[in-house]
Amino acid sequence: MGSYNYYQLVRKILGTIIGKFIEIRHKLKVHGDTQSGLKGFKYIPELKSKKFISRYYFLDVEILKIFRSKNLQIKLIPVKYSISKDSNIKIFSFKNIKIFFELIKILFKN
């Protein structure tokens, strides 16, 4: 697993858990943190008029849901990344609770 500080370890675990939620819900073969890396989406007209729930980090999950509902091809290209040791993002904050509930709302909205 490498040499991680506490922050990096917690981020890695949380990213993996979120990735698993998304993998199970959308039947994708996601491995690890879905919020890391480059994303690209083919333009479909529905994206322009869609009112998205995401205000934080999960716009891509909403777009994946649209692609999945239309049976459009989804191709995942894994990337390697590292979590900075010097981040000032706080793991246990009220904002992160709001972010978690946003993810749940996105995953389970029909």
The 8 nearest C-alpha neighbors of each residue, nearest first, counted from 0:
[[1, 2, 3, 8, 11, 7, 12, 4],
 [0, 2, 3, 8, 4, 7, 81, 11],
 [1, 3, 0, 4, 8, 7, 5, 84],
 [4, 2, 7, 8, 1, 5, 6, 0],
 [3, 5, 7, 6, 8, 2, 84, 9],
 [6, 4, 8, 7, 9, 3, 10, 84],
 [7, 5, 9, 8, 4, 10, 84, 90],
 [6, 8, 10, 4, 9, 5, 3, 82],
 [7, 9, 11, 5, 10, 6, 3, 4],
 [8, 10, 12, 6, 11, 7, 13, 5],
 [11, 9, 7, 13, 8, 12, 14, 6],
 [10, 12, 8, 14, 9, 13, 7, 15],
 [11, 13, 9, 15, 14, 10, 8, 16],
 [14, 12, 16, 10, 15, 11, 9, 17],
 [15, 13, 32, 11, 17, 12, 16, 10],
 [14, 16, 31, 18, 32, 12, 13, 17],
 [17, 15, 19, 13, 18, 14, 12, 20],
 [18, 16, 20, 14, 19, 15, 13, 21],
 [17, 19, 15, 21, 32, 33, 16, 20],
 [18, 20, 22, 16, 21, 17, 23, 15],
 [21, 19, 17, 23, 18, 22, 24, 16],
 [20, 22, 18, 24, 19, 23, 25, 17],
 [23, 21, 27, 19, 26, 29, 25, 20],
 [24, 22, 26, 20, 21, 25, 19, 27],
 [23, 25, 21, 22, 26, 20, 106, 27],
 [26, 24, 27, 22, 23, 21, 64, 67],
 [25, 27, 23, 22, 24, 28, 21, 29],
 [28, 26, 22, 25, 29, 23, 21, 24],
 [27, 29, 22, 30, 26, 75, 23, 25],
 [30, 28, 22, 27, 18, 31, 33, 19],
 [31, 29, 28, 18, 32, 15, 19, 33],
 [32, 30, 15, 18, 14, 33, 29, 19],
 [31, 33, 14, 15, 18, 34, 35, 30],
 [34, 32, 18, 35, 31, 29, 14, 17],
 [33, 35, 32, 36, 56, 14, 57, 18],
 [36, 34, 33, 32, 37, 80, 78, 14],
 [35, 37, 78, 38, 34, 80, 33, 77],
 [36, 38, 39, 35, 78, 76, 34, 77],
 [39, 37, 36, 40, 59, 35, 75, 76],
 [38, 40, 37, 41, 59, 42, 74, 75],
 [41, 39, 42, 38, 62, 43, 59, 63],
 [40, 42, 43, 39, 66, 71, 72, 73],
 [43, 41, 40, 44, 46, 45, 47, 39],
 [42, 44, 45, 46, 41, 47, 40, 66],
 [45, 43, 46, 47, 42, 48, 49, 41],
 [44, 46, 47, 43, 48, 49, 65, 42],
 [47, 45, 49, 44, 48, 43, 42, 62],
 [46, 48, 45, 44, 49, 43, 50, 42],
 [49, 47, 45, 46, 50, 44, 51, 43],
 [50, 48, 46, 47, 51, 45, 44, 52],
 [51, 49, 48, 52, 46, 47, 53, 45],
 [50, 52, 53, 49, 58, 61, 54, 62],
 [53, 51, 54, 50, 105, 101, 58, 61],
 [54, 52, 58, 57, 51, 55, 56, 101],
 [53, 55, 52, 56, 57, 58, 101, 51],
 [56, 54, 53, 57, 98, 58, 101, 97],
 [57, 55, 58, 53, 54, 34, 98, 59],
 [56, 58, 60, 59, 53, 55, 61, 102],
 [57, 59, 61, 53, 60, 56, 62, 51],
 [58, 60, 62, 57, 61, 63, 38, 56],
 [61, 59, 63, 57, 62, 58, 64, 105],
 [60, 62, 64, 58, 63, 59, 65, 105],
 [61, 63, 59, 65, 64, 60, 66, 58],
 [64, 62, 60, 66, 61, 65, 67, 59],
 [65, 63, 67, 61, 62, 66, 68, 60],
 [64, 66, 62, 68, 63, 67, 69, 61],
 [65, 67, 71, 63, 69, 64, 68, 70],
 [66, 68, 70, 64, 69, 65, 63, 71],
 [69, 67, 65, 70, 66, 64, 71, 63],
 [68, 70, 66, 71, 67, 65, 64, 72],
 [71, 69, 67, 68, 66, 72, 65, 73],
 [72, 70, 66, 69, 67, 73, 68, 65],
 [71, 73, 74, 70, 66, 67, 69, 41],
 [74, 72, 71, 75, 66, 67, 63, 27],
 [73, 75, 72, 76, 27, 28, 39, 40],
 [76, 74, 77, 73, 29, 28, 27, 38],
 [75, 77, 74, 78, 37, 38, 36, 29],
 [78, 76, 75, 79, 36, 30, 29, 37],
 [79, 77, 36, 80, 76, 35, 37, 75],
 [78, 80, 77, 81, 36, 35, 76, 31],
 [81, 79, 78, 82, 35, 36, 83, 32],
 [80, 82, 83, 79, 7, 84, 35, 11],
 [81, 83, 7, 84, 80, 10, 11, 86],
 [82, 84, 85, 86, 81, 7, 6, 80],
 [83, 85, 86, 82, 7, 4, 6, 3],
 [86, 84, 83, 87, 82, 6, 88, 7],
 [87, 85, 88, 83, 84, 82, 6, 89],
 [86, 88, 89, 85, 84, 90, 83, 6],
 [89, 87, 86, 90, 6, 92, 85, 91],
 [88, 90, 91, 92, 87, 95, 86, 6],
 [91, 89, 92, 88, 95, 10, 6, 9],
 [92, 90, 89, 95, 93, 96, 94, 88],
 [91, 93, 94, 95, 90, 89, 96, 97],
 [92, 94, 96, 95, 97, 91, 98, 90],
 [95, 93, 97, 92, 96, 98, 91, 99],
 [94, 96, 98, 97, 92, 93, 99, 91],
 [95, 97, 99, 93, 98, 94, 100, 92],
 [98, 96, 94, 100, 95, 99, 101, 93],
 [97, 99, 95, 101, 96, 100, 94, 102],
 [100, 98, 96, 102, 101, 97, 95, 103],
 [101, 99, 103, 97, 102, 98, 104, 96],
 [100, 102, 98, 104, 99, 103, 97, 105],
 [101, 103, 105, 99, 100, 104, 106, 98],
 [104, 102, 100, 106, 105, 101, 107, 99],
 [103, 105, 101, 102, 107, 106, 108, 100],
 [106, 104, 102, 103, 108, 107, 101, 61],
 [107, 105, 103, 104, 108, 102, 24, 21],
 [106, 108, 104, 105, 103, 109, 24, 102],
 [107, 109, 105, 104, 106, 103, 52, 64],
 [108, 107, 106, 105, 64, 104, 68, 65]]
